[in-house]
Amino acid sequence: MTLQAHEVGRSVRGRALLQAVSLTVAPGEMLGLIGPNGSGKSTLLRLMAGLGRPDRGVLTLDGQPLHRHGSRRIARRIALVAQSAGTSDRITVRDAVALGRTPWLDALRGWSEVDDRHVARALARVDLSALASRDWSTLSGGERQRAHIARALAQDPQILLLDEPTNHLDIRHQLQVLDLVAGLGISTVTALHDLNQAMRCDRVAVLKEGRLQALGPPASVLTPDLLARVFDVRATQLTDPQDGSRLLRFQPLA
Ligand SMILES: Nc1ncnc2c1ncn2[C@@H]1O[C@H](COP(=O)(O)OP(=O)(O)OP(=O)(O)O)[C@@H](O)[C@H]1O
């Protein structure tokens, strides 16, 4: 399943939030989306999830314009974990995650054991099985974030879009979520602020002021030159003596 943006533009009250963004999310790849605050990452993820339409250009899913697929068909294929997504408070964690099954249910196909299995598996994958019966309102910020990811996984998408999924998470759960995303075997697009975490992606797309600056493997894209131009920081590359992997360290530009 291939999701493509062709020259996508989006403006609000005359201000361009995205300009001529073209990219292809290849089947099975882990694509990182990086850029300074306000560079358009969330705007692009929402359009990719079929929430709203671009003012210019088009998004396609397997070559067909996304908006022609219809919201239910899109929701069976694409799931979005938005930033600080809300959920009504008087609901258990299991029921909140079960909402992810909605696109698969209709008058002819009611809730079944298959749906139970999807929900149980999604909870287990984010380490929340023990909290399944808890009231949503009692969860910590990080637990909520993981429950949102579980809801998206229960949706059983082929493309998963995540907006800063490691926000609120302690370091162990940050690593756990990134491992989980990397091991899903489906296409993922993840907006990230931690550029060392972005190094784990197959490719990264770099946005600045709504324009795509670079797209490619992180080791070739995240050069000190690009990081200075896009983020106004001086980056130094270090090598982890343990495994030889590349690390980035940052200082303000003098
Ligand atoms: N509905 C809207 N009306 C006006 N401006 C908007 C609207 N939605 C987004 N913007 C603006 O568009 C720009 C891009 O926002 P977006 O949330 O996509 O950035 P981002 O890269 O995800 O930022 P962050 O890293 O801070 O989450 C921001 O300047 C934001 O204020």
The ligand as a Tripos MOL2 file, in Angstrom:
@<TRIPOS>MOLECULE
LIG
   31    33     1     0     0
SMALL
NO_CHARGES

@<TRIPOS>ATOM
      1 N1         -5.9700   25.9760   11.7390 N.pl3     1 LIG1
      2 C1         -4.8940   26.7500   11.7180 C.ar      1 LIG1
      3 N2         -5.0070   28.0950   11.6000 N.ar      1 LIG1
      4 C2         -3.9190   28.8820   11.5550 C.ar      1 LIG1
      5 N3         -2.6590   28.4480   11.6370 N.ar      1 LIG1
      6 C3         -2.4930   27.1270   11.7700 C.ar      1 LIG1
      7 C4         -3.5750   26.2000   11.8080 C.ar      1 LIG1
      8 N4         -3.0790   24.9550   11.9460 N.ar      1 LIG1
      9 C5         -1.7360   25.1100   11.9920 C.ar      1 LIG1
     10 N5         -1.3860   26.4080   11.8800 N.ar      1 LIG1
     11 C6         -0.0210   26.9470   11.8640 C.3       1 LIG1
     12 O1          0.6760   26.2460   10.8610 O.3       1 LIG1
     13 C7          2.0370   26.0690   11.2080 C.3       1 LIG1
     14 C8          2.3890   24.5930   11.1150 C.3       1 LIG1
     15 O2          1.7620   23.9120   12.1730 O.3       1 LIG1
     16 P1          2.0110   22.3800   12.4710 P.3       1 LIG1
     17 O3          1.2290   22.0410   13.6960 O.co2     1 LIG1
     18 O4          1.7490   21.5980   11.2520 O.co2     1 LIG1
     19 O5          3.5830   22.3810   12.7860 O.3       1 LIG1
     20 P2          4.4980   21.2540   13.4340 P.3       1 LIG1
     21 O6          5.6890   21.1390   12.5580 O.co2     1 LIG1
     22 O7          3.7030   20.0230   13.6780 O.co2     1 LIG1
     23 O8          4.9070   21.9660   14.8040 O.3       1 LIG1
     24 P3          5.3270   21.3780   16.2560 P.3       1 LIG1
     25 O9          6.7000   20.7870   16.0990 O.co2     1 LIG1
     26 O10         5.3660   22.6260   17.0920 O.co2     1 LIG1
     27 O11         4.2960   20.3990   16.6950 O.co2     1 LIG1
     28 C9          2.1830   26.6490   12.6080 C.3       1 LIG1
     29 O12         2.7390   27.9380   12.4940 O.3       1 LIG1
     30 C10         0.7590   26.7270   13.1270 C.3       1 LIG1
     31 O13         0.5870   27.7740   14.0430 O.3       1 LIG1
@<TRIPOS>BOND
     1     1     2 1
     2     2     3 ar
     3     2     7 ar
     4     3     4 ar
     5     4     5 ar
     6     5     6 ar
     7     6     7 ar
     8     6    10 ar
     9     7     8 ar
    10     8     9 ar
    11     9    10 ar
    12    10    11 1
    13    11    12 1
    14    11    30 1
    15    12    13 1
    16    13    14 1
    17    13    28 1
    18    14    15 1
    19    15    16 1
    20    16    17 2
    21    16    18 1
    22    16    19 1
    23    19    20 1
    24    20    21 2
    25    20    22 1
    26    20    23 1
    27    23    24 1
    28    24    25 2
    29    24    26 1
    30    24    27 1
    31    28    29 1
    32    28    30 1
    33    30    31 1
@<TRIPOS>SUBSTRUCTURE
     1 LIG1         1 GROUP 0 **** ****
